[in-house]
Amino acid sequence: MELREPFFCGLNQESANHPELDFSQYNTWSELIAATVKTLSLEGKGDGTKTPQTQAELYLLHQAQIENFPEEYKLLKDGQEVSSHSRLAGLAPEYDPVTELIRVGGRLRQSEDLDPDNCVQLSWTLKILLLNF
């Protein structure tokens, strides 16, 4: 019987995640968006439908949702409902496959006076600002 010494075999792989931004460095949402565009190398990379600034906003909103509501995000993305105990349950959350964001549903969607896209983005922008500034 041959005995071998134990050894470690590991793989060091660079993460596909983008570097985190230190939100405390920015005084305004515009400054944060500009820094995100630069950090993600989005300058000059508009895709025809979304400007680099819009792509940066979507990235920040997406990250905030995944970090703060990981279970809800996964459930909604998989076409399931969130738990009635979730902080989001009262907002009638929906997953938008186009933007890959959780959106508020319910009565806001039915309002003739409000643009649902702006309401949703505003609510998540405020959430990011409140959590990180």
Contact map, one row per residue, 1 for C-alpha under 8 A:
1110000000000000000000000000000000000000000000000000000000000000000000000000000000000000000000000000000000000000000000000000000000000
1111000000000000000000000000000000000000000000000000000000000000000000000000000000000000000000000000000000000000000000000000000000000
1111100000000000000000000000000000000000000000000000000000000000000000000000000000000000000000000000000000000000000000000000000000000
0111110000000000000000000000000000000000000000000000000000000000000000000000000000000000000000000000000000000000000000000000000000000
0011111000000000000000000000000000000000000000000000000000000000000000000000000000000000000000000000000000000000000000000000000000000
0001111100000000000000000000000000000000000000000000000000000000000000000000000000000000000000000000000000000000000000000000000000000
0000111110000000000000000000000000000000000000000000000000000000000000000000000000000000000000000000000000000000000000000000000000000
0000011111000000000000000000000000000000000000000000000000000000000000000000000000000000000000000000000000000000000000000000000000000
0000001111100000000000000000000000000000000000000000000000000000000000000000000000000000000000000000000000000000000000000000000000000
0000000111110000000000000000000000000000000000000000000000000000000000000000000000000000000000000000000000000000000000000000000000000
0000000011111000000000000000000000000000000000000000000000000000000000000000000000000000000000000000000000000000000000000000000000000
0000000001111100000000000000000000000000000000000000000000000000000000000000000000000000000000000000000000000000000000000000000000000
0000000000111110000000000000000000000000000000000000000000000000000000000000000000000000000000000000000000000000000000000000000000000
0000000000011111000000000000000000000000000000000000000000000000000000000000000000000000000000000000000000000000000000000000000000000
0000000000001111110000000000000000000000000000000000000000000000000000000000000000000000000000000000000000000000000000000000000000000
0000000000000111110000000000000000000000000000000000000000000000000000000000000000000000000000000000000000000000000000000000000000000
0000000000000011111000000000000000000000000000000000000000000000000000000000000000000000000000000000000000000000000000000000000000000
0000000000000011111100000000000000000001000000000000000000000000000000000000000000000000000000000000000000000000000000000000000000000
0000000000000000111110000000000000000010000000000000000000000000000000000000000000000000000000000000000000000000000000000000000000000
0000000000000000011111000000000000000000000000000000000000000000000000000000000000000000000000000000000000000000000000000000000000000
0000000000000000001111100000000000010000000000000000000000000000000000000000000000000000000000000000000000000000000000000000000000000
0000000000000000000111111000000000000000000000000000000000000000000000000000000000000000000000000000000000000000000000000000000000000
0000000000000000000011111100000100000000000000000000000000000000000000000000000000000000000000000000000000000000000000000000000000011
0000000000000000000001111110000000000000000000000000000000000000000000000000000000000000000000000000000000000000000000000000000000011
0000000000000000000001111110000000000000000000000000000000000000000000000000000000000000000000000000000000000000000000000000000000000
0000000000000000000000111111101100000000000000000000000000000000000000000000000000000000000000000000000000000000000000000000000000000
0000000000000000000000011111101100000000000000000000000000000000000000000000000000000000000000000000000000000000000000000000000000000
0000000000000000000000000111111100000000000000000000000000000000000000000000000000000000000000000000000000000000000000000000000000000
0000000000000000000000000111111110000000000000000000000000000000000000000000000000000000000000000000000000000000000000000000000000000
0000000000000000000000000001111111000000000000000000000000000000000000000000000000000000000000000000000000000000000000000000000000000
0000000000000000000000000111111111100000000000000000000000000000000000000000000000000000000000000000000000000000000000000000000000000
0000000000000000000000100111111111110000000000000000000000000000000000000000000000000000000000000000000000000000000000000000000000000
0000000000000000000000000000111111111000000000000000100110000000000000000000000000000000000000000000000000000000000000000000000000000
0000000000000000000000000000011111111100000000000000100000000000000000000000000000000000000000000000000000000000000000000000000000000
0000000000000000000000000000001111111110000000000000000000000000000000000000000000000000000000000000000000000000000000000000000000000
0000000000000000000010000000000111111111000000000000000100000000000000000000000000000000000000000000000000000000000000000000000000000
0000000000000000000000000000000011111111111000000001101100000000000000000000000000000000000000000000000000000000000000000000000000000
0000000000000000000000000000000001111111111000000000000000000000000000000000000000000000000000000000000000000000000000000000000000000
0000000000000000001000000000000000111111110000000000000000000000000000000000000000000000000000000000000000000000000000000000000000000
0000000000000000010000000000000000011111110000000000000100000000000000000000000000000000000000000000000000000000000000000000000000000
0000000000000000000000000000000000001111111000000000000000000000000000000000000000000000000000000000000000000000000000000000000000000
0000000000000000000000000000000000001111111111000001001100000000000000000000000000000000000000000000000000000000000000000000000000000
0000000000000000000000000000000000001100111111000001000000000000000000000000000000000000000000000000000000000000000000000000000000000
0000000000000000000000000000000000000000011111000001000000000000000000000000000000000000000000000000000000000000000000000000000000000
0000000000000000000000000000000000000000011111100011000000000000000000000000000000000000000000000000000000000000000000000000000000000
0000000000000000000000000000000000000000011111111111000000000000000000000000000000000000000000000000000000000000000000000000000000000
0000000000000000000000000000000000000000000011111110000000000000000000000000000000000000000000000000000000000000000000000000000000000
0000000000000000000000000000000000000000000001111110000000000000000000000000000000000000000000000000000000000000000000000000000000000
0000000000000000000000000000000000000000000001111110000000000000000000000000000000000000000000000000000000000000000000000000000000000
0000000000000000000000000000000000000000000001111111111000000000000000000000000000000000000000000000000000000000000000000000000000000
0000000000000000000000000000000000000000000011111111111000000000000000000000000000000000000000000000000000000000000000000000000000000
0000000000000000000000000000000000001000011111000111111100000000000000000000000000000000000000000000000000000000000000000000000000000
0000000000000000000000000000000011001000000000000111111110000000000000000000000000000000000000000000000000000000000000000000000000000
0000000000000000000000000000000000000000000000000111111111000000000000000000000000000000000000000000000000000000000000000000000000000
0000000000000000000000000000000000001000010000000111111111100000000000000000000000000000000000000000000000000000000000000000000000000
0000000000000000000000000000000010011001010000000001111111110000000000000000000000000000000000000000000000000000000000000000000000000
0000000000000000000000000000000010000000000000000000111111111000000000000000000000000000000000000000000000000000000000000000000000000
0000000000000000000000000000000000000000000000000000011111111100000000000000000000000000000000000010100000000000000000000000000000000
0000000000000000000000000000000000000000000000000000001111111110000000000000000000000000000000000000000000000000000000000000000000000
0000000000000000000000000000000000000000000000000000000111111111000000000000000000000000000000000000000000000000000000000000000000000
0000000000000000000000000000000000000000000000000000000011111111100000000000000000000000000000000000100000000000000000001001100100000
0000000000000000000000000000000000000000000000000000000001111111110000000000000000000000000000000001100000000000000000000000000000000
0000000000000000000000000000000000000000000000000000000000111111111000000000000000000000000000000000000000000000000000000000000000000
0000000000000000000000000000000000000000000000000000000000011111111100000000000000000000000000000000000000000000000000000000000100000
0000000000000000000000000000000000000000000000000000000000001111111111001000000000000000000000000000110000000000000000000000000000000
0000000000000000000000000000000000000000000000000000000000000111111111001000000000000000000000000000000000000000000000000000000000000
0000000000000000000000000000000000000000000000000000000000000011111111000000000000000000000000000000000000000000000000000000000000000
0000000000000000000000000000000000000000000000000000000000000001111111000000000000000000000000000000000000000000000000000000000000000
0000000000000000000000000000000000000000000000000000000000000000111111111000000000000000000000000000000000000000000000000000000000000
0000000000000000000000000000000000000000000000000000000000000000111111111100000000000000000000000000000000000000000000000000000000000
0000000000000000000000000000000000000000000000000000000000000000000011111110000000000000000000000000000000000000000000000000000000000
0000000000000000000000000000000000000000000000000000000000000000000011111111000001100101000000000000000000000000000000000000000000000
0000000000000000000000000000000000000000000000000000000000000000110011111111100000000000000000100000010000000000000000000000000000000
0000000000000000000000000000000000000000000000000000000000000000000001111111110000000000000000000000000000000000000000000000000000000
0000000000000000000000000000000000000000000000000000000000000000000000111111111111000000000000000000000000000000000000000000000000000
0000000000000000000000000000000000000000000000000000000000000000000000011111111111000000000011100000010000000000000000000000000000000
0000000000000000000000000000000000000000000000000000000000000000000000001111111100000000000000101000000000000000000000000000000000000
0000000000000000000000000000000000000000000000000000000000000000000000000111111100000000000000000000000000000000000000000000000000000
0000000000000000000000000000000000000000000000000000000000000000000000000011111110000000000000100000000000000000000000000000000000000
0000000000000000000000000000000000000000000000000000000000000000000000000011111111000000000000000000000000000000000000000000000000000
0000000000000000000000000000000000000000000000000000000000000000000000000011001111100000000000000000000000000000000000000000000000000
0000000000000000000000000000000000000000000000000000000000000000000000010011000111110101100010000000000000000000000000000000000000000
0000000000000000000000000000000000000000000000000000000000000000000000010000000011111100100000000000000000000000000000000000000000000
0000000000000000000000000000000000000000000000000000000000000000000000000000000001111100100000000000000000000000000000000000000000000
0000000000000000000000000000000000000000000000000000000000000000000000000000000000111110100000000000000000000000000000000000000000000
0000000000000000000000000000000000000000000000000000000000000000000000010000000001111111100000000000000000000000000000000000000000000
0000000000000000000000000000000000000000000000000000000000000000000000000000000000001111110000000000000000000000000000000000000000000
0000000000000000000000000000000000000000000000000000000000000000000000010000000001000111111110000000000000000000000000000000000000000
0000000000000000000000000000000000000000000000000000000000000000000000000000000001111111111110000000000000000000000000000000000000000
0000000000000000000000000000000000000000000000000000000000000000000000000000000000000011111100000000000000000000000000000000000000000
0000000000000000000000000000000000000000000000000000000000000000000000000000000000000001111110000000000111000000000000000000000000000
0000000000000000000000000000000000000000000000000000000000000000000000000000000000000001111111000000000111000000000000000000000000000
0000000000000000000000000000000000000000000000000000000000000000000000000001000001000001101111100000011110000000000000000000000000000
0000000000000000000000000000000000000000000000000000000000000000000000000001000000000000000111110000011110000000000000000000000000000
0000000000000000000000000000000000000000000000000000000000000000000000001001101000000000000011111001111000000000000000000000000000000
0000000000000000000000000000000000000000000000000000000000000000000000000000000000000000000001111111111000000000000000000000000000000
0000000000000000000000000000000000000000000000000000000000000000000000000000100000000000000000111111100000000000000000000000000000000
0000000000000000000000000000000000000000000000000000000000000000000000000000000000000000000000011111000000000000000000000000000000000
0000000000000000000000000000000000000000000000000000000001000000000000000000000000000000000000011111100000000000000000000000000000000
0000000000000000000000000000000000000000000000000000000000000100000000000000000000000000000000111111110000000000000000000000000000000
0000000000000000000000000000000000000000000000000000000001001100100000000000000000000000000000111011111000000000000000000000000000000
0000000000000000000000000000000000000000000000000000000000000000100000001001000000000000000011110001111100000000000000000000000000000
0000000000000000000000000000000000000000000000000000000000000000000000000000000000000000000011110000111110000000000000010000000000000
0000000000000000000000000000000000000000000000000000000000000000000000000000000000000000001111000000011111011000000000010000000000000
0000000000000000000000000000000000000000000000000000000000000000000000000000000000000000001111000000001111111000000000000000000000000
0000000000000000000000000000000000000000000000000000000000000000000000000000000000000000001100000000000111111100000000000000000000000
0000000000000000000000000000000000000000000000000000000000000000000000000000000000000000000000000000000011111110000000000000000000000
0000000000000000000000000000000000000000000000000000000000000000000000000000000000000000000000000000000111111110010100100000000000000
0000000000000000000000000000000000000000000000000000000000000000000000000000000000000000000000000000000111111110000100000000000000000
0000000000000000000000000000000000000000000000000000000000000000000000000000000000000000000000000000000001111111000000000000000000000
0000000000000000000000000000000000000000000000000000000000000000000000000000000000000000000000000000000000111111111000000000000000000
0000000000000000000000000000000000000000000000000000000000000000000000000000000000000000000000000000000000000111111000000000000000000
0000000000000000000000000000000000000000000000000000000000000000000000000000000000000000000000000000000000000011111000000000000000000
0000000000000000000000000000000000000000000000000000000000000000000000000000000000000000000000000000000000010011111101100000000000000
0000000000000000000000000000000000000000000000000000000000000000000000000000000000000000000000000000000000000011111111100000000000000
0000000000000000000000000000000000000000000000000000000000000000000000000000000000000000000000000000000000011000011111110000000000000
0000000000000000000000000000000000000000000000000000000000000000000000000000000000000000000000000000000000000000001111111000000000000
0000000000000000000000000000000000000000000000000000000000000000000000000000000000000000000000000000000000000000011111111100000000000
0000000000000000000000000000000000000000000000000000000000000000000000000000000000000000000000000000000000010000011111111110000000000
0000000000000000000000000000000000000000000000000000000000000000000000000000000000000000000000000000001100000000000111111111000000000
0000000000000000000000000000000000000000000000000000000000001000000000000000000000000000000000000000000000000000000011111111100000000
0000000000000000000000000000000000000000000000000000000000000000000000000000000000000000000000000000000000000000000001111111110000000
0000000000000000000000000000000000000000000000000000000000000000000000000000000000000000000000000000000000000000000000111111111000000
0000000000000000000000000000000000000000000000000000000000001000000000000000000000000000000000000000000000000000000000011111111100000
0000000000000000000000000000000000000000000000000000000000001000000000000000000000000000000000000000000000000000000000001111111110000
0000000000000000000000000000000000000000000000000000000000000000000000000000000000000000000000000000000000000000000000000111111111000
0000000000000000000000000000000000000000000000000000000000000000000000000000000000000000000000000000000000000000000000000011111111100
0000000000000000000000000000000000000000000000000000000000001001000000000000000000000000000000000000000000000000000000000001111111111
0000000000000000000000000000000000000000000000000000000000000000000000000000000000000000000000000000000000000000000000000000111111111
0000000000000000000000000000000000000000000000000000000000000000000000000000000000000000000000000000000000000000000000000000011111111
0000000000000000000000000000000000000000000000000000000000000000000000000000000000000000000000000000000000000000000000000000001111111
0000000000000000000000110000000000000000000000000000000000000000000000000000000000000000000000000000000000000000000000000000000111111
0000000000000000000000110000000000000000000000000000000000000000000000000000000000000000000000000000000000000000000000000000000111111
